[in-house]
Amino acid sequence: MQMKSERTFWLSAAVAYMVAWGWSFLFANAYFWDDWASFYGKTANEAFELGYYDEKHFLNPVVNSFFLNFGIWAFRLAIFLLMFGAGVFAYKIILRSNLFSATQCRLFALVFLLLPVNHARFSIQTFEYSFAYFFFFFGWYLVLLRKPVWRIFALLSFLIAIGTPSLLTFMILPLVNLFYLDKPRGKNQVTKWVLKNLDIFVLVFVFALFFRTSQGDVEKYGASSYGLVYSISLGFGFAVFVFFDLRRRKANAQPMRSQILIYSSIALVWLGTVPYWIVGYDPARGLPDVFQLHAGARIQAGEFFTLSMSILKLVGGIVGGLAILFVIKKKSRHSGLIIPNIFFVLYLLNNYFVGPLEWDSRLQLLWPLGLALLAVALIDFVPIGMRQKNANLLVVVFTAATALISAEYYVDSLKQEAIIEQVRQNVQGLDGRTVLVSEFKNKLNARDRTYRVGEWSGIVNKALVGDDNVVKTFIALKDDQSCPVSYAGVALYPRVKSSFVEALVSRKVDIELGRIDLPVVAAGPVIRACPER
């Protein structure tokens, strides 16, 4: 990160960012997940289908319609630019804090941009996340400029940002930043400071009230008692640990800056997870099995022994890990180099091989801020002579990891194209018959995800009729499901014959498509088309 000029740094950052995320331009018009249902075959005038309902961003009808006038590729270009722009403003914000050197701020910016999280951005359906994400950091930066005209634009930016309600929780950060810069002392100064920034408080409160009362029957953003207890308990437990540890270090006259930075970073990750815990999601489910308690379900089922064993495994795993770190710290003269990199490796292994997968990566929307600060804090423990090389290696590894995930989506798009072409060639004259799709393995599906019914429906319809909602498509039936009603049907069995590397090099996926005409059972209007069981 030691570069001659700011311009050189950002040029290097843009190149790394292009390597990591630029794959999206190779599949600019591809659809993933709910894109098939929400965007495929839709026009810019179909406002309801483009997100005009309660739980989506209030600007979706306008923004989505605007970009659809150009095509799906316009969304991907906007996502690419908006997420990079968020990194630029996050860098400017942390630089103005005067808490870090220019080198540390640059490492922060690179980690922020290149972390292998938020890969759900490849879905057009989640465009509103990138849209709101950019305006949050843009508004935060504008409010730090202390100019009345920029203050107005900052408030407008915050309004756009909190259209994604998860960002409501993070609105505390610009206020904390302003409080730190102003340093009000005494009751009178604090009162004046609150009144001075009352517009931000009012904006958040009014929008939260409006959004909550406009939900109608939608419960997606309703707080659950389990989520509240879970998030508050974890935060309280962590706060108690931090309090006693920092108190001990102060009593022993030990330096605390790095520890404070680490704990603050972890607190930011916790804060970014709170909105999802509160509404009932559990982002921790993507962690390795040893961390899984499933406490609520096990208590309800009376599986107290199983729950006890899970708690013992969790506690044992944490204690065992801390014991290993303690031994390394005491016995190895390279502990300052080993321990920080252990955390980097564990994070990458969990993110790539365990999770969160599929849509769960959108739950990491607010993580990069804390994780980037954590990377800066951990690098501080590395011996000075190795610090720069370690930071450079970290940036290279993050770039490669993110590029590999991006490449998976590229290969996934090639697979979809191959299936569409095979269906177009080998399946003719369906005349509205039911299509039953069965794929034995999720080979070459990005992040090993499972194609949904809506995705198969979009793929089949694009291949046969070029429009949506014409041919009814089902995923292979299980024994406990009833057969779809239809006059006739066909079962498709796509089999991928290419490897990931072969597909990446040749830019083509070899698909073998099996077809079975389904036997028709019964007669009359309730004829069923199903394989014999």
N, C-alpha and C positions, 0 to 999 in steps of 0.2 A: 504493500500500500504506500510505499515511499516513492512518490512520483514527482516529477519536476513541477507540474502545474495541475490545477483543477481541471483544465480542459483534457489533459492527457488521462487523468483518472477516469473521467466520465466517458471518454472514448473507449477505454479498456472495459469499463463497467457495461457499456452498451454492447460491446462484442461478446462478453461473457453471457449477458442476458439473452442475446440473440441465439447463442449456442444452446442455452438451457431451454428457452421457451419458444424459439423461432420456428420449431417444427410445425407449429400450428398453421403456418402459411402453406405447408405442403398438403394440408387437408382443410383448406379454407372453407369449403362448402359441405363438410361432413356433419352428420347429426349423431349425438350421443344421448343416451338416457331419455329423458322426457322431451328432448328436442323434437323427436319424431311426432309426438302427440301435439305439442304446442306450436311448432313452427313449420313442419313439413306440409306443403300444400296450402299454407295460409297466405293471405294477402295482407298488405299493410292496413287494409280497412277493417279487418276482423279484430276489433279492439278487445273483446272479451277473451278470445282465445290467446291474445298476446299478453295477458296478465292483468286484465281489468277486473280483479276481484280482491277481496279484503286483505288476504295475508301477503299479497305481493306489493312491490314498491308502487307508490301512488303515481309515479311518473312513467311506469311501464307502457301504458297505452300510447303515450306521445313518443317516448324514446324508441321503443321497439318498432313502432310503425315507421319512424324516420329511417332507421337502419335497414328495415326490410325493403325500403324503396331501392336500395342499392344491391342488397343480397346478403346472404348469410356471412360471406367473407368480411363484410363491413363490421360485424360484431367482433370477429376475431382480431381484426386490426385494432379496433377500439380497445378491446381487452388488453392487448399487448401494450399499447401506448399508455393506457390508464394505470395499469399496475406498475409500469416503469415510472410514470409520473408520481405515483404514491411514494415510491422509493426515493425519488429526488427530494420531495418535500419533507419526508421523514428525516433525511440527511440534513436538510437545512434547519429543521427544528432542533435536532440534537446538537448541531454545531453551534446554535445560538445559546445553548444552555451553559456553555463555557465550563462544562464538567469533564470534557474529554479532549484529548489532543486531536489534531487533524488526522493523524494516522488511525487512531481509534475510531473516529467518525467515519472514515472511509471503509474500514473493516465492517463496521455496523451496516453501512449502506449496501455493501456487497452481499453480506449474509442475508439481509432483509430481502434483497431482490432475488437471490439464488436458492434460498431454502427449498427443498423438495416438498413443499406443502401447497395447499390451495390448487391442486391439479384438477379439481372439479371445474376450474375456469374454462376447460376445454368444452364444456357444455354451454350452449347459448342460453339455456334456461336459467343459468346462474349469472347471467350478464349483470343483473342488478347489483350483485355483490361487488364486482369490480368497479362499477359505476359509483356506488356509495363509498367504497373504500378510498377511491381517489379523492372525492370531495371532502371526506373527513380530514385527511392530512392537508389538503389544500386550505380548508377553512382554518385548521389549527395554525398553519403557517401565517395566514393573513391576519389572524387576531394578534399575533406576536409583533406585527409591524406597527401597531399603536397609532394607526391613522383612521380617522372617522369614516372615510370613504371605503377603506379596506375592511373596516369593521362591518359595514353593511353587507359587503360581498362575503365576508366570513360567516355571517349569520345565515345567509342564503345557502352557502355551501354546507353548513351544519344541518340545515333543514333537509337538503337532498340526502346527506349522509344517513341521517336517522330515519329516512324512509325504509332503510333496512334496520329494523328495531334492535338487532344485536349491538349496533354501534351506540345505542343509548347508554349502555354501561360504560363505554370508553369515553363518553363526554366529560367524565370527571378529570381526564388527563390534561386537556387544555387549561382547565381551571386550576389544577395543581401546578402546572407550568407557570401560569400567570401569578399565582400566589408566591411561588418560589422567587420569581423575578422581582416582584413588588416588595416582598418581605414586610408586610404590615406588622406593626408591633402595638400591642395594647388593644383594648376593647374598641376604642373609638376608630382606630385605623382599620381594624378588621371589619367593622360595620361599614365604613366608607368603601372598603374594597369590595364587599358584597354588593353594595348599592351600585358601584361602578360597573360591576359585571352581572348585574341583575338581568340584563337582556338574554344572556346565555342560559341562566337558570330558568327564566320564564319560557324561553323557546323549547327547552327540553320538557318541562312540565306540561305545557299546553299540548305539544305534539303527542306525548305519551298518553295524556288523557283523551285526546281526539282519536288516536289510533285504537286505543283499548275499547272505547265506546262505539267505534265503527265496525267492530269485528262481527257483530251479529251472532250467527251460530258457529262461526269458526273458532275453534279452541286451540289452534296451533300455538298461539302465543300466551295461553293461559298458564299461570304459575301453578306448579304441582307442589304439594306439601313435601313429597319425597325429594324433589329437586331443591327446594329451599333448604331443607335440613342437610342434604348432602353437600351442597356448595358452601353453606355457612359453616358447617362442621369442619370441613377440610380447611377452609380459610382460617377459622379460629385456631385449629390445631397447629397449623403452620405458623400463625402469628405468635402463639405461645412459645413454640420452639425457637423462633427468631429472637424473641425478647430475652429469653434466658441465655442464649448463645452470645448475643451481643453484650449483654450485661457481664457475662463471664470474661469476655475478651477485654472489656473496658476495665474491669477490676484487675486484670493481669497486665494492663498497659500494652495490649497487643493492637496492631493496626487493624482497622475495621473497614476501610474503604472498599476493598475487593469483596468482603463478605456482604456489605450493604448492597453493593451492586448486584451480586448473585441473588440475594434474597429479593431485591426489588424486581429483578428479571423474572424470577419464579412467580412472584405476586402478579406480574403483568400477564403471564400465561394463565394463571388461575383466574384473573379478572376476565380474560378473553374467553374462558370456558364457562363462566357463570351463566351467561344468557342461555346456553344450551342445556346446562344441568337444570336450571329453574323450570324450563318448559317440558322437561321429561326426557331429553336426550341424555346419553351417558357416553361422552367421548372416550372414557377410560376403557370402553369395551374393545377398543382396537389394540389395547396393550396385550402382552403375553398372558397366557392362561394363569400364571401364578398371581397376577393382580386382579383376577376376576372373582368377585364375591357373590354376585347375584343375590345380595342379602334379602331384598324385598320378596323376590319369588320364593326363596328357600324358607323364609319365615312363614310365608303364607301357606307353603306346602308342608310345613312342619319338619323340614329336613335340617334339624338343628345340628346333628352330628356332621353332616356334609358341610354346613356353614362353618362349624368350628374348625374343621380340617382346612377349609379354604383360608380362614383367618390365620391359622398357624403357618400355612405355606406362605402367605403374604408377609407376615411379620418375620418369619424365618428368612425369606428371600431378602428383605430389606436389611435385616441385621447381618446376614451373611455378606451382603454386598458392602455394607459399611465396614465390616471386619476386614474384608480384603483391601479396601482402600486404606484402612488404618495400618495394616501390615506393610503395604507398599510405601506409605508415607514414612514409616519408621525405619524400614530396612533398605529401601532403595535410594541411592543418591540421585536418581533420575526421576524421582516422584513428581517433581514439578512439571516434567514433560509428559509423563505417563498418565497421570490422573486426569488432566483436562481432556486428553485425547480419548480416554476410555469413554467419557460421556459423549463425545462426538460420534464415536463408533457405535455405541449403544443406540443413540438417537437414529442414526442412519439405518441400522439393522432393523429397528422396530418400524420405522417409517416405510421401509421398502418391503421387508419380508412379512411383516405382521399386519400393519395397518396404521392409521385408518385407511380403508380402501373405499372404492366407489364414491358415493356421495358424501361419505363421512369426512372427506378432506375439506368440505366447505365449512365444517365445524371448526376448522383451524384458521378461519378468516382473520382472527385477531391475535394469532400466535406469533407471527414473524417479529413484531416489535419487541416482545419479551425475549424470544429466542436469539435475536440479533444482539441484544444487550448482554445476554448470557454468554454468547460467544466472545464478546469483548472482555467480559470479566474473567472467563476461564483462560484466555490467552495471556492475561496479566500474570498468571501463575507460572507460565513457561519461562525458563531462564532467558535473560535478555538476549544472549547470543543466538538463541534458537527461535526467538519470538516471531521475527519477520518471516522466516522460512515456514514456520508452523502455520502462520496466518495465511500465507500464500497457498500452502498445500490444502488447507481447509477450504479456501475459495475454489480451488480446482476440483476437489472432491464433491463439493456441493453442486458445482456446475455440471459435473459428469452425472451425478445421481439424478438431478432434475432433467437433464437431457435424455437419460435412459427412460424415465417415466414418459417424457414427451414422445419419444420414439415409439413407445408402446401404443400410444393413441394413433400415431401415424400408421403403424402396422394394422391396428384395429380398423382404421378407415379403409385400408387396402383390402382387408378381409370382407368388410361390408360390400365394397365394390365388386369383389369376386363372387360373392353370394348372389348379388343382384343380377350379375351377368349370367350366372348359371341358371338361376330361376327363369330369367328371360328366355334363355335358349331351350330349356328342358321342360318347362311347365306352360302349356298353352290350353286355351279353351276351358278355363275354370268356370266361367259364367256364374260367378257369385258363390261358388262352392267353398266350403270350409277348408282352410289349410291348417294342418297340424304339424308343428315344427319340433323336432327332437334333436338336440345336440348332445352327444355323449360327454364331451369334454369342452371346457371353455378355452380351448387352445387359441392363442394369439388375441384373446380379448384383453384389452388394456386393464391392468391391475387385477387380472384374473376375474373380472366381473362377469355376472350372468346377464345375458340379454333379456330384457323384459318383454312382456307380451306386446306392448306398444312399439317397441323397437322392431320386433319381428314383423308386426303388422305393417309398419312403415316400409321396411325392406321389401316385403312381398308385394305391396301395392306399388311401390316405385318401379319394381321390375316388371309388373304385369300391366298396370293401368296408368301409372304416372300420377296417381292422385291418392288421397287418403280415404279411409272409411268405405272402401268398396269391397275388398275381399276380407272376410273375417278370418283372423289368424289366432291360433291358440298355441301355447307351449304344451309339450307332451303331457298327457294326462297321467295322474297318479291313481292308484287303486281306489283311493277314497274320494275321488272326484267323479261327478256325473259327466256323461258325454255331451258335447255341444250339439245342439239341434241343427240339422242341415239336411238338404235333400241328397247331397253327395259330398265327397271330400277326398282330400289327398294328403298323405303324410310325406314330409320332406326330412331327409336326414343328411345335413351338410357335414362333411368330414374334411378337416384341414390337413393337407399333406406337406405343407411347407414348414420349415423351422423359422424361428424369429429372425435369426441372422440371414437366412436365405431370403426371406421376405424383405428385410431391410435393404439388402444389397441389390436385389433384382427389382425392388419396388413393385412386387407382385406376389399375391398369395394364391397358391394352387388349391382349389376346392374341388372335392368330389361330391356331387349331389345325388343322393339316393332318393328314389321316389316310389311310393307304394299307394295305389288306389285303394281307398278304404272300403270295406264291405258295407253295404247298406242294409240296415236292419229295420224291420217293421214296414209299415206302409202308411200312406196318407200324409197329412200335414205335419206329423210328429216323427217323420223318418229320422233316424239317428245314424250318423256316420262315425264309426269308432272302430279301432282295432279290436279283435276278439281278445278277451281276457281269460 
